[in-house]
Amino acid sequence: MFANGLSYLAIPGPSVMPDRVLRAMHRAAPNIYTGELHDVTRSLIPDLRSVAQTDHSVAIYIANGHGVWEAALSNVVAEGDTVLVLATGRFCIGWGEMAEGLGAHVETIDFGNSDAIDLAQVEAALRADTGGRIKAVLTCLVDTSTGVLNDIKGVRAAMDAAGHAALLMCDCIASLGCDEYRMDDWGVDVTVAASQKGLMTPPGIGFVWFNDRADAVREAMPRVSRYWDWRPRVEADEYWKYFDGTAPTHHIYGLREALDMIAQEGLEAVWARHAGLAEAIWAAIDVWSSAGPMQINVADKDARSRAVTSLKLDEGQGDALRAWCEDKMGVTLGIGLGRTPASAYFRLGHMGHVNGQMVLGFLGTIDAGLKALGIPHGAGAIEAAARKLADLAVADAGRTQADQAVDQCCG
């Protein structure tokens, strides 16, 4: 009844595509052999480095997140090598399964679905590896299935405290351009991400950032798959080598526009926007949870992603709420992944091209759905979210005025 009109995608990727990105892609196929496309592609490299906060190399692949999992592993993990998986949900486990499929031995420390990595356990496991069997440590900044945010800087500190030489590899697919991430400052050797979440571009291209330490490991590899080899892609003396074939033409134009949007807002401002919107979402959830079955997956706020939130109702209620929101209101919520019972869980994506009115809109839809379906919940959730956004906006205005005063005084 009320779903007719512009629908809204509140899933944790693909995220909402900005009109600017869609307009940039709405063009005839360009010349792939010379001209503008080559210039636009080369212009992406410094901005891709910036969004990952690294001065090192980035390779672009025509692939989704699973593809760049394999690309990263193929360059630094040989058959018979051992990798340590630090799992806080389904996706880091999946990266480990990818490594196993390439012939690696996989050791997993599973921290469950609701808790962040325990750094003491990581240090202990690496101290116990006196022979240096472990060649790489696989982590997720945010696991999309659980919404758990991990302390990647702390993982590097644990590795250093153990005196271990393994590479630190981080999956930022769910969170790049949403949650704070500083590859170089945090000591990450290899980072992977994809286009369809915080980078606001349709699915289809992925990225692997790597430092000199990781590239030295690649140099010693007995063999690297020709397609996944990152070397030709970053040392491209011919344009086609950036992609080992035909360029993903329209994705390049879309990504160029998305990176311009991030640069214009400022990366730290983008992080702050995601943090504030997440606080508003959590404020609503706190109220709903006060008188009903709803539970947020991650109790510790410091361990929650600012890009995706996983929630649980009673069995069957998650599926029922998702169906009602989509069928009756035109809002699509994310399914539960890797959880039991799956029908109890749903996820909210609040990543990339999202602002206050979007968040209040899908929160209002969820509130209506809980009422329509008779699912018990606390009253006043939307008021709590609105109050949180209002307070944050007032505080931000105060900071802006203070900054302007300093500029006028001392500029």
Summary of the structure (lengths in Angstrom):
residues: 411
radius of gyration: 21.9
end to end distance: 56.5
largest distance: 64.7
contacts: 1472
relative contact order: 0.15
helix: 46%
strand: 16%
